[in-house]
Every structure is written in structure tokens, then in C-alpha cells.
Amino acid sequence: MSLPDLGWLQRFPALAGMPDGERAPLVGGAMAMHAPAGTTVYAPGEPCNAFILVIDGGVRVYQLDAEGNEIVLYRLGPGSLCILTTLALLASDAYSAFAVTETPVHAMALPAATFNDLMARSAQFRSFVFNAQAARMADLMAVIQNVAFASIEQRLAARLLTLAGGGLELSITHQQLAAEIGSAREVVSRHLKTFERRGWVSLGRGRVELRNAAPLRAAAQTGR
């Protein structure tokens, strides 16, 4: 069947395996969403009216601190759902963060009433939601622990390695890196210049080249 009918469920095997009677309102109620890169999906204080399932693309979820610095909480990719959306729906509350598409995104939106009905009567749907919620909560707790207890040097070194994914060059600004680790751009720039003096990285406009990954890995573990 076409993507808006049933094919999109293949991104979510647990939902595709639901009994027909429980799956019917899910498929019938879900509405396709398409958003270009740079679209604000939600912002703090906005009501949550739908349960969002990402089919393709990427979404960045973040908050702003008192100084206006961005801190990335997590990202959504294909086959994922948003912990803050789920929490807002379960508590009948508003959003507490921002979500912005980083690439063109295709998603399915399940109206709040349908979500609540499925949560009440489908054990398989509840299991899917809570299992995904638990996994995402672990990611969120890791971010909180990292910001609270790890040094800037640890966080920056670890994030550079993660974003590089085994490669040697990143197309990223100092401001974007600051958002990734929950710090200020000036602080990140200062530490990057220290890394450069040590021969760990090479800096250019909008890029960071990893020149020596071994000390970066050590710094990510110890902060030294």
C-alpha cells in the first residue's frame, strides 16, 4: 500500500504487528506531515495536539538557558518518536522545548484523541510507546549527566569524535558545537584553539579537521 496508508508502518515493526482491530484507528487517524529543513515543529508553551512519528529526515530538540545559549537534548531520526511529545500528551501539558527540522522531514501525526484511545485499549501500542520512551529517557539522562558533571574539554572532545563518526573533517560552526554540548560559543572557541595548539585539530571557517584522535579520546574520558 502507499506510504500514507500502511507502508510507513514498516518503520515501526511493533506497530505493524498490532492486531488489525487496534491497528485500524492508528492507520486511519494518522496524518502525513512534510516539513522543509529549518521548520520549527514546536516551541515552549505551545499545546501538544498530536503524537509524531518520524518516517524520514532529522529533527533537533533543544532548550535555551538563561543566557540564550542552545543546548541540544536529543535528535529524532527515521523510526523514532519524541519523548517530550509523549510526556506532553500523557500529562495534557504544553511543550517545554524547541524542535526544529535539520533536513526535510516526513512524519505521521496521530491526533491526541486517537493516541489516548490507543493507550487505553492497546497493550501493544502502550508497550511500543513506553519502550521507546525508556530508551529516549536514557539518552536524555546522559545529556543531563554530561552537562552537570563532565568538563567542557571532556564534552567537546567526546562530541567531536561522535560527530566525526570515524571521519576526519566536520562541517560545523563554533556556535553549533556550543549548542551540541550546552555551552557558550566563546568558551567552545577558546577550547578549540587549545586543541589546535596541541595538534589535535585544525580549524577553518565552518569546519574542524581531526588531526590526532588518540588524545581526543583520552580527553573525552579524563578531561585532560
mmCIF file of the C-alpha atoms, coordinates in Angstrom:
data_MODEL
# 
_entry.id   MODEL 
# 
loop_
_atom_site.group_PDB 
_atom_site.id 
_atom_site.type_symbol 
_atom_site.label_atom_id 
_atom_site.label_alt_id 
_atom_site.label_comp_id 
_atom_site.label_asym_id 
_atom_site.label_entity_id 
_atom_site.label_seq_id 
_atom_site.pdbx_PDB_ins_code 
_atom_site.Cartn_x 
_atom_site.Cartn_y 
_atom_site.Cartn_z 
_atom_site.occupancy 
_atom_site.B_iso_or_equiv 
_atom_site.pdbx_formal_charge 
_atom_site.auth_seq_id 
_atom_site.auth_comp_id 
_atom_site.auth_asym_id 
_atom_site.auth_atom_id 
_atom_site.pdbx_PDB_model_num 
ATOM 1   C CA . MET A 1 1   ? 0.000  0.000  0.000  1.00 0.00 ? 1   MET A CA 1 
ATOM 2   C CA . SER A 1 2   ? 1.094  3.638  -0.324 1.00 0.00 ? 2   SER A CA 1 
ATOM 3   C CA . LEU A 1 3   ? 3.048  5.370  2.416  1.00 0.00 ? 3   LEU A CA 1 
ATOM 4   C CA . PRO A 1 4   ? 0.116  7.342  3.841  1.00 0.00 ? 4   PRO A CA 1 
ATOM 5   C CA . ASP A 1 5   ? -1.936 4.127  4.125  1.00 0.00 ? 5   ASP A CA 1 
ATOM 6   C CA . LEU A 1 6   ? 0.217  1.390  5.597  1.00 0.00 ? 6   LEU A CA 1 
ATOM 7   C CA . GLY A 1 7   ? 3.739  1.351  4.176  1.00 0.00 ? 7   GLY A CA 1 
ATOM 8   C CA . TRP A 1 8   ? 5.010  3.897  6.723  1.00 0.00 ? 8   TRP A CA 1 
ATOM 9   C CA . LEU A 1 9   ? 4.363  1.359  9.492  1.00 0.00 ? 9   LEU A CA 1 
ATOM 10  C CA . GLN A 1 10  ? 7.353  -0.633 8.270  1.00 0.00 ? 10  GLN A CA 1 
ATOM 11  C CA . ARG A 1 11  ? 9.479  1.999  10.030 1.00 0.00 ? 11  ARG A CA 1 
ATOM 12  C CA . PHE A 1 12  ? 7.854  0.811  13.253 1.00 0.00 ? 12  PHE A CA 1 
ATOM 13  C CA . PRO A 1 13  ? 7.728  -3.020 13.350 1.00 0.00 ? 13  PRO A CA 1 
ATOM 14  C CA . ALA A 1 14  ? 5.978  -3.046 16.738 1.00 0.00 ? 14  ALA A CA 1 
ATOM 15  C CA . LEU A 1 15  ? 3.112  -1.032 15.275 1.00 0.00 ? 15  LEU A CA 1 
ATOM 16  C CA . ALA A 1 16  ? 2.994  -3.021 12.047 1.00 0.00 ? 16  ALA A CA 1 
ATOM 17  C CA . GLY A 1 17  ? 2.470  -6.152 14.148 1.00 0.00 ? 17  GLY A CA 1 
ATOM 18  C CA . MET A 1 18  ? -0.547 -4.809 16.032 1.00 0.00 ? 18  MET A CA 1 
ATOM 19  C CA . PRO A 1 19  ? -3.831 -6.751 15.695 1.00 0.00 ? 19  PRO A CA 1 
ATOM 20  C CA . ASP A 1 20  ? -5.956 -5.477 12.824 1.00 0.00 ? 20  ASP A CA 1 
ATOM 21  C CA . GLY A 1 21  ? -8.644 -4.103 15.138 1.00 0.00 ? 21  GLY A CA 1 
ATOM 22  C CA . GLU A 1 22  ? -6.110 -1.989 17.042 1.00 0.00 ? 22  GLU A CA 1 
ATOM 23  C CA . ARG A 1 23  ? -4.092 -1.002 14.009 1.00 0.00 ? 23  ARG A CA 1 
ATOM 24  C CA . ALA A 1 24  ? -7.101 0.301  12.060 1.00 0.00 ? 24  ALA A CA 1 
ATOM 25  C CA . PRO A 1 25  ? -7.599 3.510  14.102 1.00 0.00 ? 25  PRO A CA 1 
ATOM 26  C CA . LEU A 1 26  ? -3.841 4.093  14.032 1.00 0.00 ? 26  LEU A CA 1 
ATOM 27  C CA . VAL A 1 27  ? -3.655 3.900  10.242 1.00 0.00 ? 27  VAL A CA 1 
ATOM 28  C CA . GLY A 1 28  ? -6.968 5.684  9.725  1.00 0.00 ? 28  GLY A CA 1 
ATOM 29  C CA . GLY A 1 29  ? -6.200 8.524  12.111 1.00 0.00 ? 29  GLY A CA 1 
ATOM 30  C CA . ALA A 1 30  ? -2.570 9.250  11.221 1.00 0.00 ? 30  ALA A CA 1 
ATOM 31  C CA . MET A 1 31  ? -1.993 12.275 9.007  1.00 0.00 ? 31  MET A CA 1 
ATOM 32  C CA . ALA A 1 32  ? 1.069  12.796 6.811  1.00 0.00 ? 32  ALA A CA 1 
ATOM 33  C CA . MET A 1 33  ? 3.330  15.748 7.625  1.00 0.00 ? 33  MET A CA 1 
ATOM 34  C CA . HIS A 1 34  ? 6.007  17.228 5.374  1.00 0.00 ? 34  HIS A CA 1 
ATOM 35  C CA . ALA A 1 35  ? 8.332  19.982 6.563  1.00 0.00 ? 35  ALA A CA 1 
ATOM 36  C CA . PRO A 1 36  ? 11.375 21.561 4.884  1.00 0.00 ? 36  PRO A CA 1 
ATOM 37  C CA . ALA A 1 37  ? 14.654 21.986 6.731  1.00 0.00 ? 37  ALA A CA 1 
ATOM 38  C CA . GLY A 1 38  ? 14.593 24.810 9.259  1.00 0.00 ? 38  GLY A CA 1 
ATOM 39  C CA . THR A 1 39  ? 10.927 24.401 10.199 1.00 0.00 ? 39  THR A CA 1 
ATOM 40  C CA . THR A 1 40  ? 10.023 24.919 13.864 1.00 0.00 ? 40  THR A CA 1 
ATOM 41  C CA . VAL A 1 41  ? 7.914  21.889 14.740 1.00 0.00 ? 41  VAL A CA 1 
ATOM 42  C CA . TYR A 1 42  ? 7.065  23.144 18.225 1.00 0.00 ? 42  TYR A CA 1 
ATOM 43  C CA . ALA A 1 43  ? 8.201  25.700 20.806 1.00 0.00 ? 43  ALA A CA 1 
ATOM 44  C CA . PRO A 1 44  ? 7.883  26.108 24.597 1.00 0.00 ? 44  PRO A CA 1 
ATOM 45  C CA . GLY A 1 45  ? 4.362  26.853 25.742 1.00 0.00 ? 45  GLY A CA 1 
ATOM 46  C CA . GLU A 1 46  ? 2.672  25.553 22.610 1.00 0.00 ? 46  GLU A CA 1 
ATOM 47  C CA . PRO A 1 47  ? -0.061 22.938 23.091 1.00 0.00 ? 47  PRO A CA 1 
ATOM 48  C CA . CYS A 1 48  ? 0.650  19.368 22.050 1.00 0.00 ? 48  CYS A CA 1 
ATOM 49  C CA . ASN A 1 49  ? -2.121 18.129 19.789 1.00 0.00 ? 49  ASN A CA 1 
ATOM 50  C CA . ALA A 1 50  ? -0.562 15.113 18.091 1.00 0.00 ? 50  ALA A CA 1 
ATOM 51  C CA . PHE A 1 51  ? 1.760  12.145 18.570 1.00 0.00 ? 51  PHE A CA 1 
ATOM 52  C CA . ILE A 1 52  ? 4.546  12.448 15.994 1.00 0.00 ? 52  ILE A CA 1 
ATOM 53  C CA . LEU A 1 53  ? 6.295  9.506  14.323 1.00 0.00 ? 53  LEU A CA 1 
ATOM 54  C CA . VAL A 1 54  ? 9.299  10.401 12.159 1.00 0.00 ? 54  VAL A CA 1 
ATOM 55  C CA . ILE A 1 55  ? 9.446  8.484  8.867  1.00 0.00 ? 55  ILE A CA 1 
ATOM 56  C CA . ASP A 1 56  ? 12.367 10.230 7.155  1.00 0.00 ? 56  ASP A CA 1 
ATOM 57  C CA . GLY A 1 57  ? 14.627 13.150 7.983  1.00 0.00 ? 57  GLY A CA 1 
ATOM 58  C CA . GLY A 1 58  ? 16.071 14.613 11.162 1.00 0.00 ? 58  GLY A CA 1 
ATOM 59  C CA . VAL A 1 59  ? 14.780 16.862 13.943 1.00 0.00 ? 59  VAL A CA 1 
ATOM 60  C CA . ARG A 1 60  ? 16.821 18.642 16.636 1.00 0.00 ? 60  ARG A CA 1 
ATOM 61  C CA . VAL A 1 61  ? 15.179 19.083 20.045 1.00 0.00 ? 61  VAL A CA 1 
ATOM 62  C CA . TYR A 1 62  ? 16.742 21.733 22.262 1.00 0.00 ? 62  TYR A CA 1 
ATOM 63  C CA . GLN A 1 63  ? 16.284 24.232 25.079 1.00 0.00 ? 63  GLN A CA 1 
ATOM 64  C CA . LEU A 1 64  ? 17.742 27.675 25.761 1.00 0.00 ? 64  LEU A CA 1 
ATOM 65  C CA . ASP A 1 65  ? 19.490 28.581 29.003 1.00 0.00 ? 65  ASP A CA 1 
ATOM 66  C CA . ALA A 1 66  ? 19.117 31.910 30.827 1.00 0.00 ? 66  ALA A CA 1 
ATOM 67  C CA . GLU A 1 67  ? 21.776 33.492 28.602 1.00 0.00 ? 67  GLU A CA 1 
ATOM 68  C CA . GLY A 1 68  ? 20.089 32.289 25.428 1.00 0.00 ? 68  GLY A CA 1 
ATOM 69  C CA . ASN A 1 69  ? 22.606 29.535 24.727 1.00 0.00 ? 69  ASN A CA 1 
ATOM 70  C CA . GLU A 1 70  ? 21.183 26.485 22.987 1.00 0.00 ? 70  GLU A CA 1 
ATOM 71  C CA . ILE A 1 71  ? 21.626 23.003 24.408 1.00 0.00 ? 71  ILE A CA 1 
ATOM 72  C CA . VAL A 1 72  ? 20.700 20.022 22.262 1.00 0.00 ? 72  VAL A CA 1 
ATOM 73  C CA . LEU A 1 73  ? 18.646 17.491 24.224 1.00 0.00 ? 73  LEU A CA 1 
ATOM 74  C CA . TYR A 1 74  ? 18.398 14.836 21.526 1.00 0.00 ? 74  TYR A CA 1 
ATOM 75  C CA . ARG A 1 75  ? 17.737 14.252 17.854 1.00 0.00 ? 75  ARG A CA 1 
ATOM 76  C CA . LEU A 1 76  ? 14.956 12.394 16.105 1.00 0.00 ? 76  LEU A CA 1 
ATOM 77  C CA . GLY A 1 77  ? 15.637 10.280 13.049 1.00 0.00 ? 77  GLY A CA 1 
ATOM 78  C CA . PRO A 1 78  ? 13.729 7.780  10.907 1.00 0.00 ? 78  PRO A CA 1 
ATOM 79  C CA . GLY A 1 79  ? 11.706 5.378  13.021 1.00 0.00 ? 79  GLY A CA 1 
ATOM 80  C CA . SER A 1 80  ? 11.817 7.483  16.186 1.00 0.00 ? 80  SER A CA 1 
ATOM 81  C CA . LEU A 1 81  ? 9.316  9.309  18.346 1.00 0.00 ? 81  LEU A CA 1 
ATOM 82  C CA . CYS A 1 82  ? 9.655  12.340 20.606 1.00 0.00 ? 82  CYS A CA 1 
ATOM 83  C CA . ILE A 1 83  ? 9.819  11.911 24.386 1.00 0.00 ? 83  ILE A CA 1 
ATOM 84  C CA . LEU A 1 84  ? 8.610  15.466 25.031 1.00 0.00 ? 84  LEU A CA 1 
ATOM 85  C CA . THR A 1 85  ? 5.620  14.978 22.754 1.00 0.00 ? 85  THR A CA 1 
ATOM 86  C CA . THR A 1 86  ? 4.690  11.795 24.604 1.00 0.00 ? 86  THR A CA 1 
ATOM 87  C CA . LEU A 1 87  ? 5.112  13.438 28.018 1.00 0.00 ? 87  LEU A CA 1 
ATOM 88  C CA . ALA A 1 88  ? 3.028  16.434 26.970 1.00 0.00 ? 88  ALA A CA 1 
ATOM 89  C CA . LEU A 1 89  ? 0.238  14.198 25.677 1.00 0.00 ? 89  LEU A CA 1 
ATOM 90  C CA . LEU A 1 90  ? 0.205  11.974 28.757 1.00 0.00 ? 90  LEU A CA 1 
ATOM 91  C CA . ALA A 1 91  ? 0.125  14.986 31.081 1.00 0.00 ? 91  ALA A CA 1 
ATOM 92  C CA . SER A 1 92  ? -2.159 17.125 28.875 1.00 0.00 ? 92  SER A CA 1 
ATOM 93  C CA . ASP A 1 93  ? 0.591  19.730 29.088 1.00 0.00 ? 93  ASP A CA 1 
ATOM 94  C CA . ALA A 1 94  ? 2.352  22.166 26.757 1.00 0.00 ? 94  ALA A CA 1 
ATOM 95  C CA . TYR A 1 95  ? 5.753  21.689 25.154 1.00 0.00 ? 95  TYR A CA 1 
ATOM 96  C CA . SER A 1 96  ? 8.819  22.657 27.196 1.00 0.00 ? 96  SER A CA 1 
ATOM 97  C CA . ALA A 1 97  ? 11.453 22.836 24.437 1.00 0.00 ? 97  ALA A CA 1 
ATOM 98  C CA . PHE A 1 98  ? 12.030 23.658 20.784 1.00 0.00 ? 98  PHE A CA 1 
ATOM 99  C CA . ALA A 1 99  ? 12.061 21.186 17.895 1.00 0.00 ? 99  ALA A CA 1 
ATOM 100 C CA . VAL A 1 100 ? 13.467 22.231 14.511 1.00 0.00 ? 100 VAL A CA 1 
ATOM 101 C CA . THR A 1 101 ? 13.907 20.136 11.377 1.00 0.00 ? 101 THR A CA 1 
ATOM 102 C CA . GLU A 1 102 ? 17.553 19.819 10.305 1.00 0.00 ? 102 GLU A CA 1 
ATOM 103 C CA . THR A 1 103 ? 16.659 18.204 6.973  1.00 0.00 ? 103 THR A CA 1 
ATOM 104 C CA . PRO A 1 104 ? 13.406 17.830 5.042  1.00 0.00 ? 104 PRO A CA 1 
ATOM 105 C CA . VAL A 1 105 ? 11.189 15.670 7.248  1.00 0.00 ? 105 VAL A CA 1 
ATOM 106 C CA . HIS A 1 106 ? 8.347  13.289 6.502  1.00 0.00 ? 106 HIS A CA 1 
ATOM 107 C CA . ALA A 1 107 ? 6.354  12.243 9.562  1.00 0.00 ? 107 ALA A CA 1 
ATOM 108 C CA . MET A 1 108 ? 2.968  10.934 10.604 1.00 0.00 ? 108 MET A CA 1 
ATOM 109 C CA . ALA A 1 109 ? 0.893  12.798 13.197 1.00 0.00 ? 109 ALA A CA 1 
ATOM 110 C CA . LEU A 1 110 ? -1.617 10.891 15.303 1.00 0.00 ? 110 LEU A CA 1 
ATOM 111 C CA . PRO A 1 111 ? -4.292 13.158 16.846 1.00 0.00 ? 111 PRO A CA 1 
ATOM 112 C CA . ALA A 1 112 ? -4.227 13.345 20.642 1.00 0.00 ? 112 ALA A CA 1 
ATOM 113 C CA . ALA A 1 113 ? -7.672 11.732 20.957 1.00 0.00 ? 113 ALA A CA 1 
ATOM 114 C CA . THR A 1 114 ? -6.597 8.710  18.890 1.00 0.00 ? 114 THR A CA 1 
ATOM 115 C CA . PHE A 1 115 ? -3.326 8.456  20.830 1.00 0.00 ? 115 PHE A CA 1 
ATOM 116 C CA . ASN A 1 116 ? -5.178 8.465  24.154 1.00 0.00 ? 116 ASN A CA 1 
ATOM 117 C CA . ASP A 1 117 ? -7.677 5.874  22.915 1.00 0.00 ? 117 ASP A CA 1 
ATOM 118 C CA . LEU A 1 118 ? -4.908 3.521  21.759 1.00 0.00 ? 118 LEU A CA 1 
ATOM 119 C CA . MET A 1 119 ? -3.010 3.994  25.021 1.00 0.00 ? 119 MET A CA 1 
ATOM 120 C CA . ALA A 1 120 ? -6.154 2.987  26.904 1.00 0.00 ? 120 ALA A CA 1 
ATOM 121 C CA . ARG A 1 121 ? -7.055 -0.134 24.956 1.00 0.00 ? 121 ARG A CA 1 
ATOM 122 C CA . SER A 1 122 ? -3.984 -1.470 23.142 1.00 0.00 ? 122 SER A CA 1 
ATOM 123 C CA . ALA A 1 123 ? -1.329 -3.203 25.227 1.00 0.00 ? 123 ALA A CA 1 
ATOM 124 C CA . GLN A 1 124 ? 0.931  -3.459 22.187 1.00 0.00 ? 124 GLN A CA 1 
ATOM 125 C CA . PHE A 1 125 ? 0.709  0.266  21.478 1.00 0.00 ? 125 PHE A CA 1 
ATOM 126 C CA . ARG A 1 126 ? 1.392  1.090  25.136 1.00 0.00 ? 126 ARG A CA 1 
ATOM 127 C CA . SER A 1 127 ? 4.411  -1.202 25.116 1.00 0.00 ? 127 SER A CA 1 
ATOM 128 C CA . PHE A 1 128 ? 5.749  0.481  21.976 1.00 0.00 ? 128 PHE A CA 1 
ATOM 129 C CA . VAL A 1 129 ? 5.347  3.953  23.474 1.00 0.00 ? 129 VAL A CA 1 
ATOM 130 C CA . PHE A 1 130 ? 6.839  3.125  26.871 1.00 0.00 ? 130 PHE A CA 1 
ATOM 131 C CA . ASN A 1 131 ? 9.765  1.139  25.455 1.00 0.00 ? 131 ASN A CA 1 
ATOM 132 C CA . ALA A 1 132 ? 10.655 3.987  23.116 1.00 0.00 ? 132 ALA A CA 1 
ATOM 133 C CA . GLN A 1 133 ? 10.190 6.433  25.973 1.00 0.00 ? 133 GLN A CA 1 
ATOM 134 C CA . ALA A 1 134 ? 12.558 4.495  28.221 1.00 0.00 ? 134 ALA A CA 1 
ATOM 135 C CA . ALA A 1 135 ? 15.266 4.382  25.558 1.00 0.00 ? 135 ALA A CA 1 
ATOM 136 C CA . ARG A 1 136 ? 14.964 8.100  24.840 1.00 0.00 ? 136 ARG A CA 1 
ATOM 137 C CA . MET A 1 137 ? 14.928 8.913  28.563 1.00 0.00 ? 137 MET A CA 1 
ATOM 138 C CA . ALA A 1 138 ? 18.265 7.135  28.932 1.00 0.00 ? 138 ALA A CA 1 
ATOM 139 C CA . ASP A 1 139 ? 19.686 9.374  26.190 1.00 0.00 ? 139 ASP A CA 1 
ATOM 140 C CA . LEU A 1 140 ? 18.289 12.468 27.895 1.00 0.00 ? 140 LEU A CA 1 
ATOM 141 C CA . MET A 1 141 ? 19.716 11.473 31.272 1.00 0.00 ? 141 MET A CA 1 
ATOM 142 C CA . ALA A 1 142 ? 23.115 11.024 29.631 1.00 0.00 ? 142 ALA A CA 1 
ATOM 143 C CA . VAL A 1 143 ? 22.914 14.612 28.341 1.00 0.00 ? 143 VAL A CA 1 
ATOM 144 C CA . ILE A 1 144 ? 21.990 15.911 31.794 1.00 0.00 ? 144 ILE A CA 1 
ATOM 145 C CA . GLN A 1 145 ? 24.775 13.944 33.453 1.00 0.00 ? 145 GLN A CA 1 
ATOM 146 C CA . ASN A 1 146 ? 27.254 15.127 30.856 1.00 0.00 ? 146 ASN A CA 1 
ATOM 147 C CA . VAL A 1 147 ? 26.384 18.802 31.311 1.00 0.00 ? 147 VAL A CA 1 
ATOM 148 C CA . ALA A 1 148 ? 26.293 18.531 35.095 1.00 0.00 ? 148 ALA A CA 1 
ATOM 149 C CA . PHE A 1 149 ? 29.458 16.534 35.733 1.00 0.00 ? 149 PHE A CA 1 
ATOM 150 C CA . ALA A 1 150 ? 31.763 16.481 32.694 1.00 0.00 ? 150 ALA A CA 1 
ATOM 151 C CA . SER A 1 151 ? 34.199 19.289 31.961 1.00 0.00 ? 151 SER A CA 1 
ATOM 152 C CA . ILE A 1 152 ? 33.920 21.410 28.818 1.00 0.00 ? 152 ILE A CA 1 
ATOM 153 C CA . GLU A 1 153 ? 37.054 19.717 27.478 1.00 0.00 ? 153 GLU A CA 1 
ATOM 154 C CA . GLN A 1 154 ? 35.552 16.251 28.006 1.00 0.00 ? 154 GLN A CA 1 
ATOM 155 C CA . ARG A 1 155 ? 32.256 17.187 26.411 1.00 0.00 ? 155 ARG A CA 1 
ATOM 156 C CA . LEU A 1 156 ? 33.857 18.915 23.450 1.00 0.00 ? 156 LEU A CA 1 
ATOM 157 C CA . ALA A 1 157 ? 36.342 16.125 22.735 1.00 0.00 ? 157 ALA A CA 1 
ATOM 158 C CA . ALA A 1 158 ? 33.636 13.466 23.001 1.00 0.00 ? 158 ALA A CA 1 
ATOM 159 C CA . ARG A 1 159 ? 31.247 15.379 20.767 1.00 0.00 ? 159 ARG A CA 1 
ATOM 160 C CA . LEU A 1 160 ? 33.866 15.981 18.090 1.00 0.00 ? 160 LEU A CA 1 
ATOM 161 C CA . LEU A 1 161 ? 34.587 12.260 17.939 1.00 0.00 ? 161 LEU A CA 1 
ATOM 162 C CA . THR A 1 162 ? 30.896 11.347 17.867 1.00 0.00 ? 162 THR A CA 1 
ATOM 163 C CA . LEU A 1 163 ? 30.006 13.837 15.153 1.00 0.00 ? 163 LEU A CA 1 
ATOM 164 C CA . ALA A 1 164 ? 33.017 12.822 13.060 1.00 0.00 ? 164 ALA A CA 1 
ATOM 165 C CA . GLY A 1 165 ? 31.833 9.209  13.143 1.00 0.00 ? 165 GLY A CA 1 
ATOM 166 C CA . GLY A 1 166 ? 35.248 7.896  12.203 1.00 0.00 ? 166 GLY A CA 1 
ATOM 167 C CA . GLY A 1 167 ? 35.859 10.615 9.626  1.00 0.00 ? 167 GLY A CA 1 
ATOM 168 C CA . LEU A 1 168 ? 38.443 13.364 9.788  1.00 0.00 ? 168 LEU A CA 1 
ATOM 169 C CA . GLU A 1 169 ? 36.551 16.556 8.958  1.00 0.00 ? 169 GLU A CA 1 
ATOM 170 C CA . LEU A 1 170 ? 33.390 18.168 10.292 1.00 0.00 ? 170 LEU A CA 1 
ATOM 171 C CA . SER A 1 171 ? 31.402 20.915 8.620  1.00 0.00 ? 171 SER A CA 1 
ATOM 172 C CA . ILE A 1 172 ? 30.248 22.712 11.750 1.00 0.00 ? 172 ILE A CA 1 
ATOM 173 C CA . THR A 1 173 ? 30.490 26.171 13.295 1.00 0.00 ? 173 THR A CA 1 
ATOM 174 C CA . HIS A 1 174 ? 31.668 27.011 16.798 1.00 0.00 ? 174 HIS A CA 1 
ATOM 175 C CA . GLN A 1 175 ? 28.108 28.123 17.604 1.00 0.00 ? 175 GLN A CA 1 
ATOM 176 C CA . GLN A 1 176 ? 26.715 24.762 16.514 1.00 0.00 ? 176 GLN A CA 1 
ATOM 177 C CA . LEU A 1 177 ? 29.304 22.920 18.595 1.00 0.00 ? 177 LEU A CA 1 
ATOM 178 C CA . ALA A 1 178 ? 28.385 25.070 21.579 1.00 0.00 ? 178 ALA A CA 1 
ATOM 179 C CA . ALA A 1 179 ? 24.749 24.025 21.179 1.00 0.00 ? 179 ALA A CA 1 
ATOM 180 C CA . GLU A 1 180 ? 25.798 20.382 20.965 1.00 0.00 ? 180 GLU A CA 1 
ATOM 181 C CA . ILE A 1 181 ? 27.492 20.462 24.384 1.00 0.00 ? 181 ILE A CA 1 
ATOM 182 C CA . GLY A 1 182 ? 25.408 23.093 26.162 1.00 0.00 ? 182 GLY A CA 1 
ATOM 183 C CA . SER A 1 183 ? 27.991 25.853 26.363 1.00 0.00 ? 183 SER A CA 1 
ATOM 184 C CA . ALA A 1 184 ? 28.703 29.334 25.005 1.00 0.00 ? 184 ALA A CA 1 
ATOM 185 C CA . ARG A 1 185 ? 30.341 29.916 21.638 1.00 0.00 ? 185 ARG A CA 1 
ATOM 186 C CA . GLU A 1 186 ? 33.198 31.887 23.192 1.00 0.00 ? 186 GLU A CA 1 
ATOM 187 C CA . VAL A 1 187 ? 34.011 29.026 25.564 1.00 0.00 ? 187 VAL A CA 1 
ATOM 188 C CA . VAL A 1 188 ? 33.990 26.469 22.758 1.00 0.00 ? 188 VAL A CA 1 
ATOM 189 C CA . SER A 1 189 ? 36.167 28.669 20.553 1.00 0.00 ? 189 SER A CA 1 
ATOM 190 C CA . ARG A 1 190 ? 38.715 29.000 23.344 1.00 0.00 ? 190 ARG A CA 1 
ATOM 191 C CA . HIS A 1 191 ? 38.916 25.252 23.883 1.00 0.00 ? 191 HIS A CA 1 
ATOM 192 C CA . LEU A 1 192 ? 39.082 24.536 20.149 1.00 0.00 ? 192 LEU A CA 1 
ATOM 193 C CA . LYS A 1 193 ? 42.053 26.869 19.847 1.00 0.00 ? 193 LYS A CA 1 
ATOM 194 C CA . THR A 1 194 ? 43.692 24.991 22.724 1.00 0.00 ? 194 THR A CA 1 
ATOM 195 C CA . PHE A 1 195 ? 43.052 21.718 20.884 1.00 0.00 ? 195 PHE A CA 1 
ATOM 196 C CA . GLU A 1 196 ? 44.586 23.245 17.771 1.00 0.00 ? 196 GLU A CA 1 
ATOM 197 C CA . ARG A 1 197 ? 47.721 24.357 19.630 1.00 0.00 ? 197 ARG A CA 1 
ATOM 198 C CA . ARG A 1 198 ? 48.088 20.815 20.933 1.00 0.00 ? 198 ARG A CA 1 
ATOM 199 C CA . GLY A 1 199 ? 47.900 19.462 17.392 1.00 0.00 ? 199 GLY A CA 1 
ATOM 200 C CA . TRP A 1 200 ? 44.631 17.618 17.953 1.00 0.00 ? 200 TRP A CA 1 
ATOM 201 C CA . VAL A 1 201 ? 42.542 19.560 15.422 1.00 0.00 ? 201 VAL A CA 1 
ATOM 202 C CA . SER A 1 202 ? 42.889 22.056 12.598 1.00 0.00 ? 202 SER A CA 1 
ATOM 203 C CA . LEU A 1 203 ? 40.342 24.869 12.399 1.00 0.00 ? 203 LEU A CA 1 
ATOM 204 C CA . GLY A 1 204 ? 38.865 26.617 9.388  1.00 0.00 ? 204 GLY A CA 1 
ATOM 205 C CA . ARG A 1 205 ? 35.770 28.665 8.622  1.00 0.00 ? 205 ARG A CA 1 
ATOM 206 C CA . GLY A 1 206 ? 32.808 26.431 9.400  1.00 0.00 ? 206 GLY A CA 1 
ATOM 207 C CA . ARG A 1 207 ? 34.927 23.307 9.712  1.00 0.00 ? 207 ARG A CA 1 
ATOM 208 C CA . VAL A 1 208 ? 37.009 21.304 12.175 1.00 0.00 ? 208 VAL A CA 1 
ATOM 209 C CA . GLU A 1 209 ? 39.553 18.741 10.997 1.00 0.00 ? 209 GLU A CA 1 
ATOM 210 C CA . LEU A 1 210 ? 40.563 15.983 13.409 1.00 0.00 ? 210 LEU A CA 1 
ATOM 211 C CA . ARG A 1 211 ? 44.339 15.560 13.209 1.00 0.00 ? 211 ARG A CA 1 
ATOM 212 C CA . ASN A 1 212 ? 45.003 13.302 16.201 1.00 0.00 ? 212 ASN A CA 1 
ATOM 213 C CA . ALA A 1 213 ? 42.098 11.267 17.541 1.00 0.00 ? 213 ALA A CA 1 
ATOM 214 C CA . ALA A 1 214 ? 44.026 9.454  20.291 1.00 0.00 ? 214 ALA A CA 1 
ATOM 215 C CA . PRO A 1 215 ? 44.424 12.444 22.641 1.00 0.00 ? 215 PRO A CA 1 
ATOM 216 C CA . LEU A 1 216 ? 40.849 13.474 21.887 1.00 0.00 ? 216 LEU A CA 1 
ATOM 217 C CA . ARG A 1 217 ? 39.666 10.057 23.043 1.00 0.00 ? 217 ARG A CA 1 
ATOM 218 C CA . ALA A 1 218 ? 41.782 10.396 26.184 1.00 0.00 ? 218 ALA A CA 1 
ATOM 219 C CA . ALA A 1 219 ? 40.392 13.871 26.864 1.00 0.00 ? 219 ALA A CA 1 
ATOM 220 C CA . ALA A 1 220 ? 36.852 12.588 26.379 1.00 0.00 ? 220 ALA A CA 1 
ATOM 221 C CA . GLN A 1 221 ? 37.493 10.093 29.167 1.00 0.00 ? 221 GLN A CA 1 
ATOM 222 C CA . THR A 1 222 ? 39.502 12.174 31.623 1.00 0.00 ? 222 THR A CA 1 
ATOM 223 C CA . GLY A 1 223 ? 39.181 15.810 30.604 1.00 0.00 ? 223 GLY A CA 1 
ATOM 224 C CA . ARG A 1 224 ? 42.972 16.092 30.270 1.00 0.00 ? 224 ARG A CA 1 
# 
